[in-house]
Amino acid sequence: MRRPRLDPIGLAVLNHRLAAIAEEMGVRLGHTGFSPNIKERHDYSCALFDAGGRLAAQAAHIPVHLGSTPLSVRAALAAHRLAPGDVVAVNDPFAGGTHLPDLTLVAPVHGRSGRLLGYVANRAHHADVGGMTPGSMPLAREIHQEGFRLPPVRLVRRGAMDDDVLALFLANTRVPDERRGDLDAQRAALAVGAERLVDLAEDLGAPALARGMDELQRYSERLMAATLRTLPGGVYRAVDLLDGDGIGEGPIPIRVAITLGGGRARVDFAGSAPQVEGSLNANYAITLSAAVYVFLTLAREAIPANDGITRRLDVRAPEGSVVNAMFPAAVAGGNVETSQRIVDVMLRALASAAPDRVPAASCGSMNNLAIGGFDHGRGRAFSYYETVAGGAGAGPAGAGASGIHTHMTNTLNTPIEALEAYYPFRVTAYRLRRGSGGAGRHRGGDGLVREIMLLESAEATLLTERRRLSPWGLAGGGDGARGRNLLVRRGRRRALPGKANLRLEAGDGIRLETPGGGGFGGRGRRGGRPRK
């Protein structure tokens, strides 16, 4: 006898219960994290998968992580038959990963009867995994220069850490104590997720839980189809540009053609630039993640984030292009910078299809800064990584927010108190970059000014965008101001490129002035004129 499907209230309750498990995993990960990047910035994401390895629920964490994590889970399950107590680790961008600092852990969850209930997974950005510069975000020409690449391997076997795998991983980082501490935090998050999923199965019954996960995915598919039907059918095209990869010539075009009709969308990036010499290459997982994010933002009501949302989307990216790079391409910046431009170009294309929902371009960069060296005062190596917020694009409903992480990132900042307590730094400026948002009927959000003075000599990496090309306004709104990077040395400021590896002396300062968001409505295309 076929059991009745869950009603909408039952589906909503189950969705919230599953999502709450993923959220609690994130709380555990943040509370037990060792590095400031985990415990302060919350640079991590958590999710649950059903017994077939399909995304069942996720926390409201980082879009670029969560849209791509299912491909890492798929790679882990293809490589290993997991027993109770096993944990697989993977950071390989060519196995569903994003870039090498993002390490994904995957573990099976078995009920008390031994039945496989599903999988728990999390992804955390480790502030150093080796490579040619501290922070593992260098201006590299191939992935081998970016850090330690880990295919899907068993990190834990039946509850016992594989000491050989752990030793290999820790030998390839400049800060092994941090890496061990953050790994332990990831395992702790998996443990609480598994415990809560077992409790839920005991409450509902394992068969009912499995049916509910499947129904939720089909429900999300129907909601995504309904969202797509609100958009006029047709083909919508746009092009947007990356400044350059820091090695070759720029700018780098990304083109998209979005075909809508029948409750489905085909997103085709044919005509985008070939993969580049530098690290702005995005793998397919990144491109898929950005496309999913865009359509979720266009929904008029929240859609449960699970495997069902992708079933109405056909995302095509030519192999060997900057949006589907092939091994051994350098990819560190594809995750953090190219993902943002993929969102920009898709929103630009869809602006005429959904003029009441699409905003102007946001700052368009995660404004990455990595610094590492040896802290003689504390007697240890350090590796700092941070993304710095910018301005959000204005939209038809109002002005853009200022000093906020936008689109594919969703982290916090490192508080000044924590940063100065942990690193040999002094923060000499941190404020809104007034006037950097684009003009218009609704003004774009302002970027930030963040200046850090070093108390020790160190190596630094800048990986930033929208330093040459401004975030665009929409519906006649003005462009946002471009960002600037500056070296402050002996009281003088010197302009730095958007992407650079550099050696800093004690007393030097690095100053990031991040882009503002584009304006919406009104006349003129001139950007904001930020105050110095």
N, C-alpha and C positions, 0 to 999 in steps of 0.2 A: 504494500500500500504506500503510495507516494505521500510524503508528509507535506503539509501546507507551507508555502513560502512565508518568510517573515513579513509582517506588515511594515509600513514606513517607520512607525515608532520603534518597533523592534530592531529594524536596521540601524536607526539613528543611535539607539542605546548601545548596540554592539559596536558600531563604529567608534563611539566615544570611549568605550571600555578598551578596545584595542589601541586606540590612539593614546589613551592614558598610560598604557603600559610602555609605549615608546617614549612618552614624555618622562615617565619615572626613570627609565633607563638614562635619559639625558641628565636628569637631576643627579643620579648616582655618579655618572661620568664626570660632571662638573665638580661635584663635591670631593671626589677622590683624586681628581687630576693633579699631577705634579707640577707641570710647567704653567707659567702664566698664560700661554696660548690656549690651554685647555680650561684651567680653573677660573681665569678672568675673562678671556675673550669668548669662550664657549665655541671654539672652532671645531665643532663635531656635529654628527647627525646620527639618529637612531631609527630603526625600522623593524617591522615584523613581516614575516613571509609565511605563506601557507605550506602545506606538506609537499606541494608541487614546485616550490621555489618561487611562487608568484607573490609580488608585493601585496600585503594585506592591510597594512596601516603604517603610518609614519608620524613622527613628531614634527612640530612646526619649527624645524631647524634650518638647514642651509639648502636652498634649492639646487645648487649645482652638485651637491653631494647626493641628495635624495633621488633625483631623477636618473642618476647614473649608477647608484648602488645596486639596483636589480641586475645589471649586467655583470658586476663583480660576483654577486651571489650565484648567478648562472654559471660563471666560470669556475667558481669554487666547487659547485656540485658536479660539474662535468669532469673535474679533475680528481675528485675523491668521493668515496662512499663513506659517509660520516657515521661513526658510532656514537652512542651516548658519551658525553664528556669530551668529545673532540672539538677543537677550534681551528679553523683555517684562517690564515693571514694572507693578504694579497695587497700589493700597491701598484701592480703592473698596469700602466695606462692602456696597454694593448690586450688586457684581459678585463675590461670593464672599469678600470680605475680612472682617475682624473689626472693627477700628477703624483710624483713619487712621495712627497711628504704626506699625502693622504693615505693612511693605512686602514684597510677594512678588515674587520674580524667577523667571521660567520660561524655560528654554532647551531647544531640541531637541538630541538626540544622534544623530549619524549615524555609521554604521560606516565603515571604510576603503573599502568598496565603494560608499558613498553611500547605503546602505539606512538608513531611519529606524529606530532601535532603541527610542527612547522619549524621555522628557523628564526633566530634573532641575529641582528647584524648591527654594527655601528662602524662609522668612519670618522677618524680623528686626524687632524693635521698635526704632524710631528714637526717641531720647529727646526730639526736638522736630521737628515738621513744621508749625510755624506755629500759627495759631489765636489765640484771645483771651488765652491765658495760656501761660507757659513750660511745656513738657512736653506740651502738646497734649492735656490731660485736663481741660478746664474744666467748670464748671457751665454748660453751654450749652443753648440752646433749639432749635438746629437744627445740622445737620452743617456748614454753612458757617462756623460759629463755632469749629469744632473743629480746623481746620487745612487743609492742602493736599490736595485730593482728586484722585487720579490714576486715570483709567480705564485699561484695558489699552492701553499704548503701547509702541512699540519704544524701549528704552533703548540697545540696541546693535544695529547693522545690519551683518551679515556680519563681525563681529569688531571693528568700529569704533564707539566711543562716539558717540551722537548728542549733540553738544555743546549743541544748542538745548534738548533735553529736559532734559539735566543742569542747564543754567543756570537753567531755569525751576524745577526742583525745589530747587536750592540757594538761589534767591532767596526761597524761602518757608520758610526755617528760621532760627532765631536763632543757630545754631551750624553754619555750612556746612562747616567743616573736619571736624567729626565726621561729618556726613552723607556727605561724600565718602569719608572713610576707611571707614565701615561699608558703603557701597555697594561699594567695592573689595573688601572682605572677602567680601561676598555673591557677587560675581563669581568670586572665587578659589575659593569653595566649589563653585560650579557647575562650574568647570573641572576640579577634581579628581574630582567625581562623573561628569562626562562621560568623562574619561580612563579611570576604572575600569570604567565600563559598556562602553566599547569593548573593553577588555581581556577582560572577561567574555564578550562576544560572540565574540571571537577564540578564546577557549578552548573554548566550548561549541558555537559555530556560531550565527549569528543566528537561523535558523529554530528551533533547539532552545531558545534563550533565550526567544523569543516564546511557544513552546508551554509552556515552564516557567512563565512569568509567568501565563499563562492558567490552567494547572492549579493554581497556588498560590491564585489567586483563588477557583476552584471549591472547593478544599480548605477555605479559610477560611469559605466559605459553609456547607459541610457542618458544620464545627465550631460555627459560630454557631447553626445549626439544632439541633445536639445540645445545646448550652448551653440554648437556649430550651425544649427538651423536658424538661430536668430541673426546670423550674418548673411548678407546677400550673396547668392551664388556668383561665381566668376573667378577670374584669375587676377591676383593682386601682386604687383612686382615692386621691388625696391632694391637699392644698392646703398651700402654704407662702407666706410673706410676705416681701417686701422692706421695709426700714424706710421708704423714701421716696426720691424723686429729688432732694431738696434744693431743689425749686422749688414743686411742688404738694403736695397733701395725701397723706399715707401712712396706713397701709401699703398695699402694692401686691400683690394676690394673684396667684399662679401656680397654676393647677389642672391636674391631669393625670389621664387615665384610660388605663391600660395594659391592653390586651387580649392575652392569651397563649393560644396553642393551635396545634397542628399544626406546631410548629417555627418559628413566626413571631410577631412582636410588632407590634401597632399602638399607637403612642404619640400620644395626642390631647390637645392643650392647649386645647381649647375651654373657654370660661368664664374664661380668664385675662384680666387687666386689659387694657384698650385701651392702645396706646402712649402714653407719658407725655410731659410737656412737657420734662423734663430728659433726662439722657444715659444712663439705665438701660435704654434700648431695645436689645434683641438682635435682630439680623437672623436670617434662617432658617439661615444657615450656622452660627451660634453654637449654635442650638437643636439642629440635627442633630448637631453635634460633641459636645455634652453627652450626648445620647441614646446615641450610639455608645459613648462612654466608659463610661457606666453598665453597658451590657450586656457590654462587655469585662471590667469588673471582676468580674462575676458568673461568668465562665467558670472552671471548675475546672482547666483547663490553658490555657497560653498559646495564643492564636489569632494567626497571622501577620496583621499589620495591613495590609490591602490592601482593594481595592474590594469583595471578596467579603463582608466583614463587614456591609455596609449592605444587602445584597440580601434579607435576611430581616426588615428593619426598615421599617416604614411610619410615618414621623414627620409628623404633621399639626399645623400651627400656624396659627391664623386670621390672615389678612392684616390688618395694622393693629393687631395686638396687641403687647404688650410682649415677646412671644417671636417675633414676625415683623413687625418694624416696617417701615413704608414710608417712602420718601424724602419729605421731607428730615429725617427724625427725627435727633436727636442720639443717638449710639450709643457714645461712648467707654466708658461704664460697663457697657454690655451685655456686652462681651467679658470684662471682669474681675470684675464683680459678679453680674449676672443669670445668667451661665453657672454660677456656683456654686450659685445658688438652684435652677436647673433640675435640677442634680444632686441637691440636697437633696430636692426634692419627688418626684423619681423614686425615689430610694432609700426615702423614707418610704412611697411606694405599694407598693414591692416587698418591704418588710420582712416582711409576712405570707407572701409567696410563697417567700422564701428566708431564713427566720429564722436559719439557720446561717451566712449569708454577709454580711448587711447590717449595717453599723455605725450608730451614732448619728451625728448631724450633726457635721461638722467645723466649723471656725471660721466658714466661710461667707462669707469676704471675702478678697480679695487685699490689702486694707489699703494702697491706693495713695497714695503721696506724691510730688508733683512740686514742685520748687523751682527757680527760675531768676532770673538777674539778671546783674550785671556784677561780675567779680572784679578789683578795682583792683590787687591785689597781683600778679596774673599777667597783667594787661592784656588780658583777654578775657572774652567773654560765657560763661555756663555754663548748662546745663540738666540738672538731675538728676532721675532717675525711679527709683523702686524700689517693689516690692511687699514687704511685711513679713509674715513667716510667723506662723502661729497654732497652735492645738492641733487634733490630729486626734481624731475621734470614736472612742470605745471600741467594741469589737465583741464578738461571742460568743467569740472566741478570746483576747482579752486587752485590755489598756489601750491607749489612744490615744497616739501619739507626741507629744512636746512640741516646740514651736518648729520647725514643719516646714510647708513649702508643701504644700497638699492639693488633690486633685481636679484642677481644670482648669488649674492652674499647676504648673510643675515647674522653676522657676528657682532659682538660688542667691541668697545675699545679697551685697551689696557689702561686702567686708571693710573693717573700720575703717581699716586702713592705706591701702588704695586710696582710700577715700572722702575721708579727710583730705588725702591727697597731691594729689588731683585737684580738689577743691572747697573753697571757703572755709567749711568746716564743722569742728566739733569734736563728736565723739560723747561725750556726757556720761552716758549710761546704755545698757546693752545686756545684757539678762539674761532668764531665764525669769520669767514672771509666775506665781509659785508659788501653787497653790490655785485657779487659774482653770478647771481642768478639772472637768467635772461629776462628782458623786459616784455611786457604784454598785458593784456587784460587780466590775466593771472600770471604772476611772476614766478619764475623758476626758483627753486631753493638754492641757498648759498652753500658754497663749499666750506672747507676748514683750512686753517693755518695751524700746522703742528711742527714745532722746531725742537730738536733734541740735540743737546750738547754732550759729547763723549768725554768721559773722564779717563779713558784708556784708548790707546791706539787700536784700530780694528779694521776689518774689511766690511764693506757694505755693498748691497745690491739694490738698485732701483729698478722696478718693473712697473711702469705706469703708462697710461694712455691719455688721449685727449689733451696732449701737450702741443700738438700742431694743428689739430682740427677740432673745432668747437662742438659741443653738444648742441644739436639742432633744436630750434623752436618749431612750433606747430601752429597751424591756422593763423599765420601772420605774426606769431610771437617771436621775440628775439632769441638768438643763440645764447647759451650760457658761456661764461668766460672759460677760456682754456686754463689748464693747470700749469703750475711752474714748480720746478725742483731747483733748489739752490744749495750751494756749499757756503757755509759761513766760516771764514778763516781769518783770524786776527782782525776782526771787526769789519771785514769786507765780504760782500756777497758775490758769488760767481754762479752764473747759470749752469745747470747740469742738464744733460739730455734726459729724455723720458726713460731710457733704459741704459743702465751703466753698472759696471763693476768698478769700485774705487777703493783706494786705501785712505783711511782717515787717521789723523793724528789726535792725541789727547788735546782737548780744547776746541776741536772742530765741531761745527754744528751742521746738521742736515735739516733743511727746511722744506716741507711739502706744502704747497698751496694748491688745494684740490679744486677740480672744475665745479662750476655751478650747473644747475639744471636748466634746460631750455624753457623759455616762456611760452604761454599759450594765448592766442588771440591778440588782436590789435595790429598795428602797423609796424613796418620796419623789420629788418633782419639783424640789426646790430646787437651784439651781446652786451651783457652787463659790464660795467667798468668798476672792477673791484678796487677797494681802498688798499693802499700799500700797507 
